[in-house]
């Protein structure tokens, strides 16, 4: 029955948010794995994923639970764990999809557990852990739109970087934000193969879900290889890739298709009569009311997922004078019911 619900979700997403080429929620049996368990390439693979490079028997496992992100469509299924151990699991896997578009997007939820295996600088092809592929199955030699992770602050934090392709004077463009281990982030990548050279763009916890694509300065066109087709999304466990949980992979032809917002029934109507105003907010006072007129627990998060305010109110105001201009997620809990709203402070 759960798989039926997942298929229904994909169908509804395709109708509401544009062309969806792939939705992967890892709704597979636990214990289990993706991509096979042989020490060679594996076209048959496991749970829709094939192995295209490997020399050991270790697996990339499906583990219980899922990752979530405030305001994003509800997560389904389970998640996978990149083990952060290249000695036992040097496995590269891919899942195919079909599209004729020249520009596509892919998104995923990421929780890097700790600094296991990560290095402070990018060296060769050992740091990127997810990308797009030009083919699918047991041979995926064209890999582009690569996302890599490196440590900062002597291993206390990490940063993400993006590259377009693997030829030419290859460099990565770094997202200049220190991220926290053990925290879930939404990562979105856009890839334009019609440009020469091709262009990869990345967002980490973007300010806008669904609707209009926000501006990003994290772009890379250092590689010169042409890309003739989009055929797969690939995950890599190499000598400098992170120990990380990955979930909710989406591939689509529009920004909205890979950043679907939570449905209105859970995003705004789970608390009867919930009203939050003004929004956008130009002053220092946010008003929150509801039909029940009961005590509310209000938590506000910034776009990095960090809690920046926590208070309790009862059909009254919230002082947000300490919050800078920007986009926030407001989580309201009342009488056991929870709703989230997006707040813009100008």
Secondary structure, DSSP 8 states (H G I E B T S, - for coil): -HHHHHHHHHHHHHHHHS-EEEEE-----SSEEES-SSSS-EEEEETTEEEEE-SSS--EEEESS----TTB----S-EEEEES-TTT---EEEEE-----SEEEEEEEEEE-S-TT--SS--TTSSEEEEEESS-SS----EEEEEEEEEEGGGTEEEEEEES-SSSS---EE----B-TT--EEEEEEEESSSSS-EEEEEES-S--SSS------EE-----------EEEEE--TT--EEEEEEEEEESSHHHHS-B--HHHHTSSSTT-EEESSSB-SSEEEEE-SS---EEEEEE-TTS-EEEEEEESSEEEE-TTS-SEEEEEEEEETTEEEEEEEEE-
